Amino acid sequence: MIKLYSFGRAFNMIDPSPFILKIDAYLRMANIPYETIPDVNNLRKAPKGKLPFITDGDKTIGDSQFIIAYLQDKFQVELDSSLSPEQQGLAYLMGKALDEDLYWCLVYSRWAKDDTWPLVKKALFGSMPFPLKVIVPFVARKGVLGALQKQGLGRHSEEEIYTIADKSFHALSEVLADKTYFFNNSPCTFDATAFGFLDQFINVEIDCKMNDLAKNYSNLVDYCNNIRAKYY
Ligand SMILES: N[C@@H](CCC(=O)N[C@@H](CS)C(=O)NCC(=O)O)C(=O)O
């Protein structure tokens, strides 16, 4: 049985990590039986120091891209078989845009903003005993804010970051248009990625400007809700 190592439920999300939600959605869309092991301490066991990772018997695979490649190969997943080579190329690049760009907007909206940080702090670290519940979030936030600076997004103004996020929401909305899924009539790997990210803005129980920007696109809201209704 595949075991998916995750953080665990928070803010009305199966998991607050878009990469974990991506794998969770992929497993459901591909109809692969799995078990979730939710625990913030999973990070310490993660082969690359990040979640998600999966185990399959004695094999351990880290990173959502390599997890999907492993699952696709092992279970002969056909989710992408109806995509043309051009669609497969576009789907790959669109997935990278979410993984490598929109992700940092999500990180900014949750970890850098003073209105959302207290919620994140409580959800992720609130159950820790004193004094860990004070020290660990302080150190973790410092690390995340440093990563935002090094990656570069954190050097933009707040308004510029909203513009960057909204450009992605707008582009996704235009590509999706009135379809149920991004490419053909059934979900492909990119739909697992898109849902993993968009649901983090649209159905998350956090009120903030960035989430409002995403919720302005009614087709993206319907998209997330349809996937929730069908697979969750
Ligand atoms: N490239 C990785 C990214 C995973 C990732 O960034 N996970 C974050 C949570 S959303 C994490 O574990 N961060 C912990 C850390 O960096 O210490 C993937 O696709 O799985």
The ligand as a Gaussian input file, in Angstrom:
#p B3LYP/6-31G(d) Opt

LIG

0 1
 N        9.705000      20.379000      -5.141000
 C        8.985000      19.871000      -3.991000
 C        8.530000      21.036000      -3.136000
 C        7.922000      20.564000      -1.813000
 C        7.851000      21.682000      -0.782000
 O        8.309000      22.819000      -1.021000
 N        7.268000      21.365000       0.364000
 C        7.193000      22.315000       1.450000
 C        5.782000      22.383000       2.004000
 S        4.668000      23.127000       0.866000
 C        8.083000      21.853000       2.588000
 O        8.131000      20.687000       2.910000
 N        8.772000      22.788000       3.228000
 C        9.540000      22.508000       4.403000
 C       10.891000      23.125000       4.365000
 O       11.298000      23.647000       3.317000
 O       11.556000      23.041000       5.409000
 C        7.826000      18.991000      -4.470000
 O        7.380000      19.158000      -5.624000
 O        7.368000      18.114000      -3.717000

